[in-house]
């Protein structure tokens, strides 16, 4: 199988046409006409991930966060992004990113399910014609303390941050990554407990005043299981042992920690 064939199959379910305007999903670098050897799946493209890819004879890396984002002016060996791109080219590695397309077509709901909830609807539709949307919510009567422990256990987190002093809730919502731009949709839906990452002080104060309690699981914490999600997709594409799929977990290195 050529890499191009796998990407075409992948994009049937996660089409680039659904990318947000600000996104840069798709092929970042590489020759997609070469025969596929081994695949790596990772959240971020780091030097360590690339070194492991070379070691394992990988020629396709599927990542969540684009390496070329939003843009870069040149590919310079002395620039940390340029260095990674040159390293990939020298080793015939294709880097493919699926960011907003995969967010809107299953990944968010996968994390919501992982927390122990079944989605009852989407928080914000970005493309009504194709029913693609961000976020998931459910009507759940829940208490804060047991939920905090449940989230930490199910997402394998050492800590999280709670904004607000309420203890009982009726509706829970989640947007992976940075979800505070959806707070008006959260309010409109009557969600009183919202889980996301990258929550700033002023946004948190505004939400609390509107009756919404927030749980910040960090950007990385909300997306660290991207590798599992994509592995499940690839398992449906290949028979057991047909291709080597390497999950590279560099996420914990970047999680903010309370010391």
Steps between C-alpha positions, in 0.01 A plus 500: 500500500624848416477770766271695268246217506488494880460878517218489244323235708553701820362815341176328404405523868712802597497720186726802473204698367373516858814674628447833670638806317771543763613137481775339292405134500622265228842411363772701669793350312604191304441277197161331532558282193749275679404160636383504861737325741419588861273764659550714808210676673573789737345818631802722431791484257806526723865427436462194723204375299692540174803318643277210602340500153841470335596222743182304423520550121180706499415690183160641603428698816139594572482783754226719644675837515641621166873560492456786252263715703387759435774556240877508483699739280783264412649158572820581684714237672566745784126541566347228716208441263719519193737247655217254553372542146849444357541192720171358369595568138846343538342184639212478248240552772156634411339711775122522486292706744131463578399781731154657466368228261551226758379724785168548324451141390537280804801581715317734737225245554762229558647705788150573635426126499833439667389727783200274547227696317288436193458800272147638468590776257765734365595833653566696180437419136762646267366349180128427510495343153737222604388491865855547623531647844713572800433373847264261670255533787274283713227556757660355812434569867851492638700612802833675464736296718418153359513644148844652556637163612327328206656741249847465651479122491348466153737752337801398709554851636690593816300817547246736347370848580142577607359850451187564710358396836184305407481132594193366318436510126232402250672519163861429403686603186844440349711654224850361459797732452414868551124529533429833665400656168184287524387642835197679349381167357562338838284765667226471234474125557474537877823310567601579858825301509738542207824304451773625268862625494695826484261690729614854575415698813273760341305247294455290813367795702250585227379139485459471877291818509271338243451192716748271322761303693813410304745211522833560328657166402768681294529498123733202510297313758187518285681371190760255632291201388511607135744214445246244621225649286702488177636155578140379513438650155812335359413163655188501283715568192753220547494136601695401812872509434462647151656831599689618808319785679712680758328721756744763621408658832688824550201676648581471870825689445301811415225482759514794737563377852432657839826471691 
